[in-house]
Amino acid sequence: MRGVRLLVAAGVIAELGDLTLFNHPRKLMSYLGLVQSEHSSGGKRHLGAITKCGNGRARRLIVEGAHSYRYQANISTELQKRQEGLPKKIIDIAWKVQLRLCKRYKKSHC
């Protein structure tokens, strides 16, 4: 994935260990504090900023990696080299993710 290279990947694994402990991405994001805080009472629901609970080092690495999605979706020559030998299905999934995340960033910041 774009924005995740050796240092980000190694840092996240060093901080979190076995990622299979999180059986759903939402559980991982919750553990890292990357979910919105919520203040609800009666019929009112107020969503706030991210909670920032959990592992701050891993959260910082993931957020910094995510900043690469503020640029237009593309596959650099470095990313092409990393994708050599991977099954086409995985490459297609990674491309869909890149398009979705770039679109999501643009939607929330423009």
N, C-alpha and C positions, 0 to 999 in steps of 0.2 A: 504494500500500500504506500501511496505517496505520503511523505512526511515521516515515515517510520524507517529509519536506517539502523545501522548497527548500534549506535549509542543509545537511541531511544528504546530499541528492542531489548538490548542487554540491561539497560537501567530498569525498565519495567519488570523484567523477569527477576532481576536481583531484588527489587523491592517487594514484589508480590509472590514470587515463588511459583507454585503450581497453579496455572490458570484454570485447570479443569475443576478446581474447587467451586468456580462460578459457573453454574449450569445455564445461565442466561446472561446476555450482555447487560441487562438492567441491573442485575445483582452486582456486577463488577462496577458499573458506573455509580451505584449507590455506595459501594464500599469506598470508592475514591472521592466521594463527595461531589460528584458531577451531576446531581439531580437538584431540581428546584426545591426550595423550602416551601412549606405550605402552612398557612394560618387559616383555619376554618372554624366557623361558629354558626350553628344553625344552618340556614340556607346559603350563607355567604362563604365563598371560597376565594382566598387570596394566595396567589403564587408569587413567591419572592425570588431572590437571587439563589445561586447554587449554595448548598449547605457547607461545602469545604470541610466536611468531616473526613476522617480516614487518612490515608497515606498522602501527604502533601508532595513528596518528591515524585512519586509515580503520577500524581495528578498533573504536576507541572510538565513532566515529560510528554504526557498525552496531549495536553493543551498546546504545547509548543509544536508538536507534530501536526496537530489539527489546523494550525495557522497556514499550512501550505495550501489548504483548500480555498483560500481567499483568491487564488489565481485561477484562471480558466483551466478547465480539464484538458490535460494532454499527457502523453507518455514520452518522457525524456529518453535520451539514449541510455542513460544509466539505468532507468527503470526497465527498458527493453532488455538490457543485459541480465538484470536480475530475474526477468521472466523467462529467460531461455530454459528450455527443458521442462517447464511447468505445463500441466495439461491445459488445453484450450478452455475447458470449463472454469478453471480457477482464474485464468486471465480475464474471461468474460465477466465473472462475478466482480473482480477487482475494478474493472472498467465501469460497471454499473454503480458500484459504491462511489467511485470517484465522481461520476456525473451527479449522483444524488447529493453528495456532500457539498460539491461546488455550488449546486443549485440552492441548497439549503442555506449555505453561508450568504450567498447573494441576496436571497429572499429576506433574511433577517437583518442585513446591513445596508440595504439600498432603499 
